[in-house]
Structures are given as C-alpha cells and as structure tokens.
C-alpha cells in the first residue's frame, strides 16, 4: 500500500480522484490481512515499479455493489468499474428516478457503444443504507452462481452519523463481502471502527474506510513524509513533527449536491487544531492564510475547517501539532462560507434543511463553475527542527 500510494502521490501529472478510489478498491480485493484499521497484501502483487498487479484476479469476473452509485462520486465509480475494468455492477439507492437520471447523463456523455455496455452491465436495486437487512438481501443474491466480491459505499453525507447504523458496512461484514467507503467524518469513521472492527477481523473481511482523495491519499501523503523523515532523523519522534494540511476546491470541484450538504454540515462544527498534543477548537472559515499549491493552481486563500485528517494524524501517527485548512474559488465563496459558519450550529447541522439549501444552490454553483473551473488540489507540509543544522526549521512538502 505504501509503495503504490507513494508512487501515485509523487507523480506530477494530475490523477483523477476516481482513479484513486479505484486503486483503493483494487487494494481491498487484493488484501490478505483484512481489518478495518489497515491492510497489507502479498508482495507478489506489487511490481518493481510499485504498480499493483492484477494477475491474481480478473476485474471482468467481479460483481460489485455500489451504494450511492447514482450520485456524482458513486456514478463515476460505476462507470470506471464497468468501462475500464469490465466488472458487473449493481447500483444501490433509494430512488429509481435518480438512477434513471444518471443513465440519461451517461447517454449524453458517452459513446453509443459505451452506453450500451453500461446499460447491459449495470442494474439498480432499492436499498436503505441504514437498514442492514436491505443490503444483506442484495448481497446474498447470486448471478450465475457468482456472489458479490465488493461493496463500495459512496452514499453520503457521512457527517453526524456517530449514532446512526451503517447498514452497508454491517451487512458487508455479516455477509463476508469486502468493503470500501468514502466516509469523511472522523466521528462517524471512529464509531464504525469501534463497532465493526473486531467482527471484521474475526470473519476475515477486508474493510477500508475513509478512502479517496481527502481523506485517504491526503493522510497517506502525511504518513509517507513522516516515515521518510523519521527514517533519516533517528533523534526525532512523531511528537517532534508538525503536519499542516491545505486543501483547495475551485467551485464545486465537479461534485454534486451531496458534497455541498457535507460542506454545510461541517460548518456546524468547530475546527479542530492540535497544538503541542492538546486539542483546541477554532471558528471555521474565519482566519485565512495564503498557501501555494504549485505552478498549476498557484496561491490560494485557505482557512480552518474541521476535516478528518487533523484528528487521525494525531491519534494514529502520534503527531502533536496538526491543522487542516480549506479554501475555494472564486473568493466570494470563502466569504459566504465564513458568513454561514456564524449561523447557529443547530441550523447548520439540520441535514434536511441543508439538503434543500444545497439543491437550491447547485445551479448557481454550476454557473460559477463555468467561470472558476472545477479543480481540486491538496498540500501536506511536515515541519521539524533539525539539530544537525543549528536547529533550523525544515519543511518537507507533498503536493497533489
């Protein structure tokens, strides 16, 4: 996993986010040491260049359930799995109409040949993501004697779901089917680990949570940098390091209403910052910093936001100084988010109201996207004092 992500994160060319998610999926299918908190796989699957070999399985023989596959992220996962990998996919969702709209979008965006392939290899089934029995019923169905090989959960938002049953994960573990999700909320992810990790290990079911670009590759960029530094500086420990994340999204970043809902819900939360091992809360989207995202994206304004990486890097890697900053473009979106953050948290955390606001806002956001573009970028800086050079402050950086 480290080798694959290292090679991926260090490439200068832009890699689509959906390709990253599919790498996570492939790693899950190759996993030989299943557990919710991490995975490993046999070195025979890793080539000399760090690429994962597909020799151990054929994508064309895989059946995948994608819950939320009618959404922007889920729909991209579906088309990648079918058109690029040849898998058979079942889309799980709440409304047939949403799936039909997605198929209409595919018909406009793909050639007739590719659309016919999608039409043939993708089916829809109604499920409730919070009701395990509806997911289990699907997973236990066989097609030509073939059972499901993987479940991908993209049906967000995941914010505020600490006490909500993750029916998709529960059913996947119960049915013994490998699981991947894109959960971007630390409380929800932590609750899932506490509730399902032991059972997943007992039943030998690979489960990878919080994958994708951020969180996911962002955390692995931090792991890569910290590991590299600590391997060279034997006198340093993780507590001697500082990790700063910066994220940028132009416009909507190409995502749909669900991402807008998630952003609004995050604004209801105080932004976590870890300083000298102590957790402190900061009002989100208020104090801005100028961060350079490389020659393509350039300098952007970013401010504190309560993102998963802050807590996970502190808790898992033992780094005592961590913060996560976020910004968007055009600049008035940052201003608008800052104003929204001043609203009562009881209002911002009301998911039905935020869903209505997101649906209302989406056409405006799409219009602005035509001007601002739809770009994503992230930066991870790891800083330490180098006593070999008169205690000089050194920063090592990874850009995406």
C-alpha positions in Angstrom: 0.0 0.0 0.0 2.8 2.4 0.9 4.7 1.7 -2.3 1.6 2.2 -4.5 0.4 5.4 -2.9 4.0 6.8 -2.8 4.3 6.4 -6.5 0.9 7.8 -7.1 1.3 10.9 -4.9 4.7 11.7 -6.3 3.7 11.9 -9.9 3.5 15.4 -11.2 0.7 14.6 -13.7 -2.8 15.1 -12.4 -4.6 11.9 -11.5 -8.4 11.9 -11.4 -9.9 11.4 -8.0 -12.0 8.5 -9.3 -8.9 6.6 -10.4 -7.6 6.9 -6.8 -10.8 5.4 -5.4 -10.5 2.5 -7.8 -6.9 1.9 -6.6 -8.3 1.7 -3.1 -10.9 -0.9 -4.4 -8.2 -2.9 -6.1 -6.1 -2.9 -2.9 -9.2 -4.1 -0.9 -9.7 -7.0 -3.4 -6.0 -7.9 -3.1 -5.9 -7.7 0.7 -4.5 -10.7 2.5 -4.6 -9.2 6.0 -8.2 -7.9 6.5 -9.0 -5.5 9.2 -10.8 -2.2 9.4 -7.8 -0.3 10.7 -5.4 -1.2 7.9 -4.4 -3.8 5.4 -1.5 -5.5 3.9 -1.1 -7.6 0.8 1.4 -10.1 -0.5 4.5 -8.6 -2.2 3.9 -10.9 -5.1 1.1 -8.5 -6.2 3.5 -5.5 -6.3 5.6 -4.9 -9.4 9.2 -3.5 -9.3 7.8 -0.1 -10.2 5.3 -0.1 -7.4 2.3 -1.0 -9.5 -0.3 -3.4 -8.2 -0.5 -6.4 -10.5 -4.0 -7.7 -11.5 -2.6 -11.1 -12.2 -4.3 -12.6 -9.1 -7.8 -11.8 -10.2 -9.8 -10.7 -13.2 -11.9 -7.5 -12.9 -14.2 -8.9 -15.6 -15.3 -11.6 -13.2 -16.1 -9.2 -10.3 -19.5 -8.3 -9.1 -19.7 -5.0 -7.2 -22.5 -3.3 -5.2 -22.1 0.5 -5.3 -24.4 2.1 -2.7 -25.0 5.6 -3.8 -24.0 4.8 -7.4 -26.5 7.2 -8.8 -24.6 10.2 -7.3 -21.6 12.1 -8.8 -18.9 10.2 -7.0 -20.7 6.9 -6.9 -21.7 7.2 -10.6 -18.0 7.8 -11.5 -17.0 4.7 -9.6 -19.6 2.7 -11.5 -18.5 3.9 -15.0 -14.8 3.3 -14.1 -15.5 -0.2 -12.9 -17.6 -1.1 -15.9 -15.9 0.6 -18.8 -12.3 0.4 -17.6 -12.3 -2.8 -15.6 -15.2 -4.8 -17.1 -16.9 -5.5 -13.8 -20.7 -6.1 -13.3 -22.2 -3.5 -11.1 -25.4 -3.3 -9.1 -26.3 0.3 -8.0 -28.0 0.5 -4.6 -30.1 3.6 -4.0 -33.4 4.9 -2.7 -35.0 6.1 -5.9 -35.2 4.5 -9.3 -35.7 8.0 -10.7 -32.3 9.2 -9.6 -30.7 6.2 -11.3 -32.7 6.9 -14.5 -31.4 10.5 -14.4 -27.8 9.2 -14.0 -28.3 6.8 -17.0 -29.6 9.8 -19.1 -26.4 11.7 -18.1 -24.3 8.7 -19.2 -26.1 8.6 -22.6 -25.1 12.2 -23.2 -21.5 11.8 -22.0 -20.5 8.5 -23.5 -20.5 7.0 -27.0 -23.3 4.7 -28.0 -21.0 1.7 -27.6 -20.0 2.6 -24.1 -23.5 3.5 -23.1 -24.8 0.1 -24.3 -22.1 -1.5 -22.2 -23.2 0.4 -19.1 -26.9 -0.4 -19.9 -26.0 -4.1 -20.1 -23.7 -4.4 -17.1 -25.3 -2.0 -14.6 -28.6 -2.7 -12.8 -30.5 -0.9 -10.0 -31.9 -2.2 -6.7 -33.6 -0.2 -4.0 -31.9 -0.3 -0.6 -31.8 1.6 2.7 -28.2 2.4 3.7 -29.2 2.5 7.4 -31.1 -0.8 7.3 -28.7 -3.8 7.1 -31.3 -6.3 6.0 -32.0 -4.5 2.7 -28.2 -4.6 1.9 -27.8 -8.3 3.0 -30.8 -9.3 0.8 -28.9 -8.0 -2.2 -25.5 -9.4 -1.2 -26.9 -12.9 -0.8 -28.3 -12.9 -4.3 -26.2 -14.8 -6.8 -26.0 -14.3 -10.5 -25.0 -17.4 -12.5 -23.5 -18.8 -9.3 -21.4 -15.8 -8.7 -21.7 -13.9 -5.4 -20.7 -10.3 -4.8 -17.0 -9.5 -4.5 -17.1 -6.0 -3.1 -19.3 -3.3 -1.6 -18.5 0.4 -2.3 -20.3 2.9 0.0 -20.5 6.4 -1.5 -23.9 7.4 -0.2 -23.1 10.5 1.9 -23.2 12.8 3.6 -21.4 11.0 6.5 -21.4 13.9 8.9 -23.1 13.5 12.2 -23.7 9.7 11.8 -22.0 8.6 15.0 -25.1 7.0 16.4 -26.6 6.1 13.1 -26.3 2.5 11.9 -24.0 2.0 9.0 -26.2 -0.7 7.4 -23.9 -1.1 4.4 -20.8 -1.9 6.5 -22.8 -4.1 8.9 -24.3 -6.1 6.0 -20.9 -6.4 4.2 -19.2 -7.8 7.3 -22.1 -10.2 8.1 -22.1 -11.5 4.5 -18.3 -11.7 4.3 -18.0 -9.2 1.4 -15.0 -6.8 1.3 -16.0 -3.2 1.9 -14.7 0.3 0.9 -16.3 3.7 1.7 -15.5 7.4 1.3 -16.5 8.5 4.8 -15.1 11.9 5.5 -16.2 12.4 9.1 -13.9 11.3 11.9 -16.6 10.7 14.5 -18.5 8.5 12.1 -15.4 6.7 11.0 -14.2 6.1 14.6 -17.7 4.8 15.6 -17.6 2.3 12.7 -14.2 1.0 13.8 -15.3 0.6 17.4 -18.5 -1.2 16.4 -17.3 -3.4 13.5 -13.5 -3.9 13.6 -13.5 -7.0 15.8 -16.2 -8.8 13.8 -14.5 -7.9 10.5 -11.2 -9.4 11.8 -13.0 -12.4 13.2 -14.7 -13.1 9.9 -11.6 -12.2 7.8 -13.4 -9.5 5.8 -11.2 -6.7 4.4 -12.7 -3.3 5.2 -11.2 0.1 4.2 -12.9 3.2 5.4 -12.3 6.9 4.6 -10.7 6.3 1.2 -10.5 8.6 -1.9 -8.5 11.8 -2.3 -9.1 13.5 1.0 -9.4 11.9 3.4 -7.4 8.9 2.1 -4.4 9.8 -0.1 -4.0 13.0 2.0 -3.4 11.0 5.1 -1.0 8.7 3.3 0.9 11.7 2.0 1.4 12.7 5.6 2.4 9.1 6.5 4.8 9.0 3.7 6.5 12.2 4.6 6.7 11.5 8.4 8.1 8.0 7.7 10.7 9.3 5.4 11.8 12.0 7.9 11.9 9.7 10.9 13.9 7.1 8.9 16.6 9.7 8.3 16.4 11.6 11.7 16.9 9.0 14.4 16.8 11.6 17.1 13.2 12.7 16.2 9.9 11.1 17.2 6.4 11.8 15.7 5.7 14.2 18.6 8.6 16.4 17.3 6.8 16.9 13.9 4.1 19.3 12.8 1.7 18.4 10.0 -0.2 21.0 8.1 -2.8 20.1 5.5 -4.1 22.6 2.9 -7.0 21.8 0.6 -8.4 23.7 -2.3 -11.5 23.2 -4.5 -12.4 25.6 -7.3 -16.2 25.9 -7.5 -17.9 22.6 -6.7 -14.8 20.5 -7.7 -17.1 18.7 -10.1 -19.1 17.1 -7.4 -22.9 17.2 -6.8 -25.4 18.3 -4.1 -24.1 15.7 -1.6 -20.7 17.4 -1.3 -22.4 20.8 -0.8 -24.5 19.2 2.0 -21.4 17.8 3.6 -19.7 21.2 3.4 -22.6 22.9 5.1 -22.8 20.3 7.8 -19.1 20.7 8.5 -19.6 24.4 9.1 -21.7 23.5 12.1 -18.6 22.1 13.7 -15.7 23.9 15.4 -12.5 23.3 13.5 -10.1 21.0 15.4 -6.5 22.0 15.8 -3.9 20.0 17.7 -1.2 22.2 19.4 1.5 20.6 21.5 -0.6 17.5 21.9 -3.7 19.4 23.1 -6.9 19.7 21.1 -8.3 23.1 20.6 -11.3 24.4 18.7 -11.3 27.3 16.2 -14.2 29.0 14.5 -14.2 27.7 10.9 -13.5 29.8 7.8 -12.5 32.9 9.6 -8.7 33.3 9.7 -7.2 33.0 6.3 -3.7 32.0 5.2 -2.0 32.2 1.8 -0.8 28.8 0.5 0.9 27.9 -2.7 -0.5 24.7 -4.4 2.2 24.5 -7.1 2.6 26.1 -10.6 -0.8 24.9 -11.9 -3.1 26.1 -9.1 -0.9 28.8 -7.6 -1.5 30.8 -4.4 -4.9 30.4 -2.7 -6.6 31.6 0.5 -7.4 28.8 3.0 -8.9 28.8 6.5 -9.5 26.3 9.2 -12.1 23.6 8.7 -12.9 20.5 10.8 -11.5 17.8 8.5 -10.9 14.2 9.4 -7.1 14.3 8.9 -6.4 16.6 11.9 -7.6 14.0 14.4 -6.5 10.9 12.6 -2.9 12.1 12.1 -2.6 13.0 15.8 -4.3 9.8 17.0 -2.7 7.3 14.6 0.7 8.7 13.8 1.3 10.4 17.2 2.0 13.9 15.7 1.4 16.6 18.3 0.8 19.6 16.0 -1.8 19.2 13.2 -4.1 21.5 11.4 -6.3 21.3 8.3 -7.1 24.4 6.1 -9.6 24.7 3.3 -10.3 27.2 0.6 -12.4 27.6 -2.6 -12.7 30.0 -5.5 -13.9 32.5 -6.5 -13.1 34.4 -3.3 -16.7 35.3 -2.5 -17.4 31.6 -1.9 -14.9 31.7 1.0 -16.6 34.8 2.3 -20.0 33.2 2.0 -18.8 30.1 3.9 -17.4 32.3 6.6 -20.8 34.0 7.0 -22.6 30.7 7.1 -20.3 29.5 9.8 -21.7 32.2 12.1 -25.2 30.8 11.8 -26.5 28.7 14.8 -25.0 25.2 14.7 -28.5 23.7 15.3 -29.5 25.1 11.9 -26.3 24.1 10.1 -26.4 20.6 11.5 -30.0 20.1 10.3 -29.4 17.8 7.3 -32.9 18.1 5.7 -32.6 21.9 5.7 -29.0 21.7 4.3 -30.2 19.4 1.6 -32.8 21.9 0.5 -30.2 24.6 0.6 -27.7 22.5 -1.5 -30.4 21.7 -4.1 -31.3 25.4 -4.3 -27.6 26.4 -4.5 -26.4 23.8 -7.0 -27.5 25.6 -10.3 -25.7 28.8 -9.1 -22.6 26.8 -8.2 -22.6 25.1 -11.6 -22.9 28.5 -13.3 -19.9 29.8 -11.3 -18.0 26.6 -12.2 -18.1 27.7 -15.8 -16.1 30.7 -14.7 -13.9 29.3 -11.9 -13.4 25.8 -13.3 -13.7 22.7 -11.2 -10.2 21.9 -9.8 -9.0 20.1 -6.7 -5.6 20.4 -5.0 -4.1 19.4 -1.7 -0.8 20.1 0.0 0.8 18.4 3.1 3.7 20.1 4.9 5.7 18.3 7.6 7.9 20.6 9.7 10.6 19.8 12.2 13.7 21.4 13.9 16.9 20.0 12.5 19.5 20.0 15.3 22.2 18.9 12.7 21.8 22.4 11.2 21.7 24.6 14.3 18.1 23.7 15.0 17.0 25.1 11.6 13.3 24.8 10.9 12.9 22.3 7.9 9.7 21.7 6.0 9.1 18.8 3.6 6.1 19.0 1.2 3.9 16.8 -0.9 1.6 18.3 -3.5 -1.4 16.9 -5.4 
